[in-house]
């Protein structure tokens, strides 16, 4: 019964009662009204979020909240990917999601059937990002006009830099009607799963998995070229491109290498319990060893761990070992143990992890002085049975890159198979 019907019924009864009786009856009806519980907020379902990065820049993204085994979880949706964000905790008027992968947190106030809040660090440090979310299934606003052409394909793309050091990348796009998905493949790793739309010849793409939202916009031209820019909290960067079905990056096996006179790496780093681990340990003698230079904060490292953790489980009995060299945002013991343990548990890692330093390319070069340079997290180094470096792969081509990911997996397995036979 709604408020209007309660008071109408109460008023009808009161017409035949004394003044005192009328007051008592109306008061009782109001008490009953207050006992009616408001409709409980249910977080489960599909949501459209808006990250208000700065004035004039709002980045849309999609997520869903599901319940399994009595626990509610949030999953970010980007193209065909469904990325687990974290556990959902709901109170009477608030909703919190711990995004442990990136040490972040979504903190929402429940406002009717809308969520209003922030993306912030779990320790509350730094500047929070304002977020609002509604129950909608689309990402960008509904399209008013169809795409003028099918712009699917590979493109040579150059990201412009004010210092003149332009970056050559590969743009991969797949279009179905007005829907557009894709990624940008860079030497340092790909942009992961991007999802968006084409309206006429103008495109928009976005992605968000709990770290920092990404937004790309641009225009396709009839001559096979494109122009655009990537926008975010740190500013914008323009890019141009030309369609090329054979677009490719420099050979990732020739970008990072050892200094002249070096054949191997020498290090001794602690694990989360303080135990020092080195390639000279008995555990690694006469085995093929894979070193992955990684960090729990790194999205492309997430893709690498998704591949290599189950690969190790399937291959560890063949005489192969892995050491993950973690470079984290802080080397403070409690923090490092927290984020590295989370990383281990999320991906089911059974190989050794060590804390090698802070997340800085110069720190990597200093801690591994045999490297001539260091370009990217992650970087994968394969050591042969004699302890010598056999191969170094810069970056990681994740599953969003399609054929490039398939090629990496094939080359990786071929190299390991070859070294194990020696």
Secondary structure as UniProt FT lines:
FT   HELIX           3..14
FT   TURN            15..16
FT   HELIX           19..35
FT   STRAND          45..54
FT   TURN            55..56
FT   STRAND          57..68
FT   TURN            69..70
FT   STRAND          71..78
FT   TURN            79..80
FT   STRAND          81..90
FT   STRAND          94..99
FT   HELIX           100..102
FT   STRAND          104..111
FT   TURN            112..113
FT   STRAND          114..121
FT   TURN            122..123
FT   STRAND          129..134
FT   STRAND          153..159
FT   TURN            162..163
FT   STRAND          167..176
FT   TURN            177..178
FT   STRAND          179..186
FT   TURN            187..188
FT   STRAND          189..190
FT   STRAND          194..200
FT   STRAND          202..207
FT   STRAND          214..220
FT   TURN            222..223
FT   STRAND          225..232
FT   TURN            233..234
FT   STRAND          235..243
FT   TURN            245..246
FT   TURN            252..253
FT   TURN            260..261
FT   STRAND          269..270
FT   TURN            272..273
FT   STRAND          276..277
FT   TURN            279..280
FT   HELIX           282..284
FT   TURN            285..286
FT   STRAND          288..294
FT   TURN            296..297
FT   HELIX           299..315
FT   HELIX           316..318
FT   STRAND          320..328
FT   HELIX           333..347
FT   STRAND          352..358
FT   HELIX           361..367
FT   TURN            368..370
FT   STRAND          379..383
FT   TURN            385..386
FT   STRAND          389..394
FT   HELIX           399..401
FT   HELIX           403..421
//
